């Protein structure tokens, strides 16, 4: 069986709430390496875009196939189709059932994994680069991609799991806060649709087959290949992976998100801790303010214990164990979010501290000392972000899917070092306006009233 999260709900859960994963987004996008790989690019005869990096240090090959067809492309009223489609690829394909696919992958010593986010769905392959194992792995991946069966009984199995997980998740204030925040900052937009028991119940096998036929096609695919093969072999691999996919066209463009109406949302929950989220629509992956916002956010709340928010909210006032901020760039403007937990009887004080810190940062920007430390920290961490083929693959696939320049990694440290104090002040003043913020507070009802000692 493929090595993707425990059930399709694990991917579906990202659609329901982002708080568990998205703090990693900034970390994953801020540090890359000085010794950047040489990327070759071409279009396969099938119409798929291909990016290739030769790496002969180890006899390994890593491949990622991305399709524009993430959660935002779910049919109306059927949130979860993208996740179920991706999750059930290995439940039977071609003349192989689920067990046969698992056994074949084990015999080849290969790993199939991947997932779904708002914009894309992905299949990744890791295999030895020797011809027998490599060709077998590519053939199995091609079968799984092009000929999934989507057995109705497997869909029902995963639906039951997803419904159980959803019921449990909706008891947690972190999930309630994230769902409400996501819906509020993307009103009426596919990015803002949150899943429900009703949407899961409405999904049928035919929905998965239709989603696969529409989005799993070569013209909608971007392939990243990294490892111990030459260019000619990489070209053959790209063709083999996509030549039997359904005919089709690139995914339709998503509509531009409408700016939300600022305000505060309060959600009752008998937890002692209140989960607070503050934010708005942020930036695109190819945003012209990308580096100014990236460096500025590192200072504001993305730099761990050295960040402004951590110093003000935690160190000075003792109102939270952790407080952070991040941008999650997407094909369209992804969210900017500040998040923290605090005792319910401290939620007003904690929120006031967050808003005051943010307002001061927007008004005055960082100091020269903070700016230098942030740039140095980001640039000096580059080497740890491209020290394996798997990590290189994640960046090459990102460059291919989002259409970034092939020298994006090479330019990265130069772009970070070029950010000035005025760049940060200007970008935050234009893009993070306090009067446009959405605030969500979930839980904390199990704590005593504001200003009184908290109950044990």
N, C-alpha and C positions, 0 to 999 in steps of 0.2 A: 504494500500500500504506500501511497505517496507520503512523504514526510512534511505534510502541512499541518496547521494547528489541529487540535484534537477533534474538532468537528467543524462543519461549515459555519456553525454559530460563532466560532472563534473569529472568523472573518466578518460574519454578520454583526458581531458585537462591536466591531469598529464602527459600523454604521450606526449602532445604537448609542455608543459613547466613545469619545476619543481620549479620555483622560489617562487611560492606562498606557497608551502608546505614544501619543504625540509629543510628550516632553523629550522623547528620543530623537525627534525629527531634527531639531536644531543641532543636537550633538552630532548627528549623522551627516549634517550638511555643512558643518563649520570647519572640519579638519580634514585636509587631504594632504597629499605628499609633495615634497619638493621635486623628487625624481618622478615626474609624471610619465605615464605610458604613452607610447605612440599609437594613436588610434587610426585605423583605416576604415573607410566608409564606402558603401556602394548599395545599389538597389539590385536585389536578386531578380532573375527572369520571372519569378512568380509575382513580383511587385512588392515584396517585403523589403523594408529598410534594414541594412546589416551594418553593424559596427564590430570591428575585430581588433584584438590586441594579442600579438604573439608573445608567449611567455614560456620559455623552455627550461626553466629551473627545475620544475617538477613534472613528472609524467602524468599530469592531470589536465582535465578540460572542464570548464564551467560555461554554461550556456543559460541565457535567460530570454524567453520569448514574452513580450508584452503586447497586449491588445488594448486599444482604447475601448473600454467597456467595463468600467468599475461600478461602484454603487450608484453613482449619479445617473447611470443609464438603466437602472431598474425600471420596468414598466410601472405605470401609475397604479397605486394600490397593491403592488406586489414587491415591496422592498424585501430583498433577500434573494432575488433571482440570480443576480451576478455571483453571490457567494455560493449558492447551491450549485450553480452551473460549474463553477471552478472546483468546488469541493467534491463533486461526484464524477469528475473526469476519469478517475481510476476505479470506479465502481463497476467497470465493465466496458471494454472497447474492442472493436473488431471481433475476432473470434475468442477473445480472452475474457474470463470473468474476473471478479475482484481478486480472488485468491491467486489465479494464474498470473495476473499483473504483478502482484506482490512477490510471488516466487521468481518470476523472470527478473525483476529488479534486483532481488537478492543474489541470484545466480551471476548477474553481471557486475555485482558490487557497486551499483549506481545508486544515487539518491535523487528522487524527484520531490520537489517542494515548490513553494510559491505562495501566492495569496492574492488578495483583492484590496484595493484602496478606493478612494473616491473616483479617481480618473482611470485607473487601469487594472487589468487582471493579468497575472503573471504565472508562468511555469518556468522553473529553473531545473537544470540538469547538472549533476556533478558525476563525472566518470573518469576512469583511467583513459589515457590518450592512446594506448595501444589499439591497433585497428580493430581487433575482434571485439573488445569491450566497448570501444567508442561507437562502432557501427551498430552494435546491438542496442546500446543505450539510445542512440539517435532514432533507430527504428521503433523502439518501444515508445519513446516520447512522441514521435510522429503519429503513431496509432492512437495514443491517448488523446492527442490534440484533435485529430481529424475524425475519429470514429467512435466517440463515446456513446454508450447505450442509454444512460440515465435510467436505470431500472426503477420502476415505480415503487417497488418495495424498499429500495435503498433511499429513495427520496422520503418515504414515510418514516423510515428509521431516523434520518437526520432531522426531519421536521419535529419529531417527538423530542429529540435531544435539544434542538434549538428552542422549542417552547418551554421546556423545563429550565434551561439556562436563562431564558428571558424572564420567567417568573421570579427566579432567584435574583437576577440582576436588578430588577425593579424594586427590590427591597432596600437597595443600597443608595445612600444619598449621593455618592460620587457619580453613579450612573444617572440618577434623576437630574443632577445639576448639568451634566454633560449633554444629555438629550435636550434639555430645555435651552441651553446655551446655543447648541448647534441649530436648533429650529429658529431661535430668535434672531441670530445674526444673518441667516439666509432665508428670509420669509418668502414662501412660495417658490423656492429654487430647489433643484435636485440635490444640491449640497445639504439642504436643510431638512430633507425628509428623514424621519426617524422610523425605525421598524416597529412593528406591533404584532400581537398575536393574530390579529385579523389578516395582516399582510402575509404572514407565514402560512396561515391556513388557506389562503387563496391561491397559493402557488401550485401549479400542476406540472406534470412531466412535460407537457407540450410547451410550457413557458420556457423551460430549460432548453429544449431542442430549438425553439425559435430564437432564443438569445444566442445560443451557440452559432446558429446559421447566420445570424446578422453580424456578430462582432468577431467571431473567430475565423477571420479570413486573412489572406496574405497581404492584401492592400491595407489592412488595418493593423498590421503587425510590425513590430520593431524587434530585431534580434541582436543580442550582444553575445559575442563569443570571445572568451579569454582562455588562453592556455597553450598547451604543447602541440600545436598543429601549424601547418603553413597556410598561406592565403588560398591556395587551390583547394585544400581540404576544407577550409572554412566555407568557401563558396559552395561546395557540394553539400555540406551540412545544412546550410541555410535553405537550399533547394529541397533537400530531403524532408526537412521539418515542415515545409509549407506547401509542397506541390499537391497534396491531397486535401487541403483545407477547402471549405465551401467557397464558391465564387462570391464575390461581394465587393464592397467599397469601403473607404474609410468611414469611421463613425461620424455621425452628425455633430456639429458644433453645439456645445451647451450654451444656453442663453446667459447673458451677463447678469450677475446677481444684483438685485435691487438693494440700495442702502436701507438698513433696518431703522426702525424708530428706537431711539435711546430709551432706556428705562431700567427698572429693577424688577426682578421676578423672585418671589419668595415661595419655597416649596417646603411644606411641613414634613417632618420625619422625626421619629422619636430617638434619634441618635444624640449622643453628647456633643459630638463634633459637628460644626457647621462647615460645609464645603462651599467655598466662595470662588466663583469664576467671573472675571472681568475682561471684556475685550470687544472686538469688532472685526470686520473684514480686513484682512491684511494685505499680502502681496502674492503676485504670481511668481512662478519659477523663473521667468525671464524678465522680472520687474526691473526697470531702470534704477529703482531705489534699493535693489537687493542688498548690496554690500553696506550701504549706509545704515539700513535698518538692521542688518545682521550684526554689525559691530556695535551699534547703539544698544541693541537688545542684550548683547553679551554683558554690557555694563549695567543695564537696568535690572535684568532678572535672569539672564541665561548663563551667567558666569559662576554659578554656585555660591560658595560662601563669600566671595569677593563682590557680589552684586549689590547694587543700591537697595533693592527690595529686601534682600536677606539682612543687610546691616540695619535697616530701619525697622522692619517688622519683627524680625527675630531677635537680633542682637541687642538693640536699644530698648525695645518694648516687650519682648518676650511673648508675643502674641501668636506665634506659629512656630512649629518645628522646621517646616520647610515652606518657602514661597518662591515661585519661579515665574518666568514669562518665556514665551516662545512665539515665533512665527512658523507656520506650516505652509510653505509655498506650494501651490498647486498649479494646474493648467490655467485656472482662473484664480482670483484672489482668495487664497486660503486664510484661515483664521489667525488673528493675533489674540493671545490669551494670557492673562495673569491668573495663577491658581494658587490656592492655599487652603489649609484646614485650620480651624481654631475652635475653642470651646464656644458653645452657643452663646454663653453670657458675655463673650468678648467679640462677637461678630461685628458689632457696630464700630468698636474701637479699631479692630483689625482692618476693616474696610476703609475707615477714615485714614489710617496710616498708609494703606496702599494708594489711595487716591491722591493724598498729599505728596507722596514720593513720586508718583507718575507725573503729577502736575508740575512739580519743580523740575523734573528731568526734561519735560517738554519745553518749559519756559526758558531754562538756562542751559540745557544740554550737559554733556560730561565735562570733566576737567581734563586738562592736557595729560595729567598723570594717569587718569582712568583710561583715556583713549589709547595711550601708548601701551599700557598693560594689556588691554583687550586685544589690540592688534598683535602684540607679541605672543599672547597666549594662543590665539587662533592659528597664526602662521607656524609657531613652533610645534603645534600638534599635528601638522600635516603628515609627518612620517608614519604615524600610527594608523592613519586612515587608508593607506594604500600598501599595507605590508603583507597582503595575501591576494591570491587570485580572486577569491570570493569577494573581498572588499572592492577590488578593482572592478569586478563585474557589476556591482551595485551602482557605481558611478558611471560606468560606460552605458549601462542600460538607462540610467537617468538622462544622460546626455542625448542618447538616441531618441527616447520617447518624447522628451520635451523640446527636441530640436535645438539644443544649445550648441554653441560653437565647439568644434572638435578640440580646440586649444583651451577650453573652459578651465580645466584643471591646471594647466600651465599658467594661465592668467590669474588664477584664484589668489595666490599670496600677494601678487602685485596689486590686485584690486583692493584687497584688504588693507594693505599698507598705504594705499592712496587715499583712504577715507580720512577726511578732516573733521575738525570740530564743527565747522559750519555745515558740512554734509549731514552729520548726525542731527544737529539742531533743525535744519531745514526739513529733512525727511520726516522726523517725528512730528514737527509742527504741522506738516501737511497731512500726514497719514494716520496719526494717532491723536485725535481730537477728543478731549474729555467729554464734551457735550454730545458725542455720538456713541458713547460706551454703553454696552449691554452688561448688566450685573445680575448674576444669579446666585442666590443663597439657598442651599438645600440642607435641611437637617438642623441639628442643634437644639431641637425642642426638648431633648432629654436633659439639658443643662438648666441651671437655675437662671433667674432673671438677670438682665444686664446689671452689672455692678455688685451682685451678690456672690458669695462663695459658691463655686461649682459643687454639685452633689458628687459623692464618690462614684 
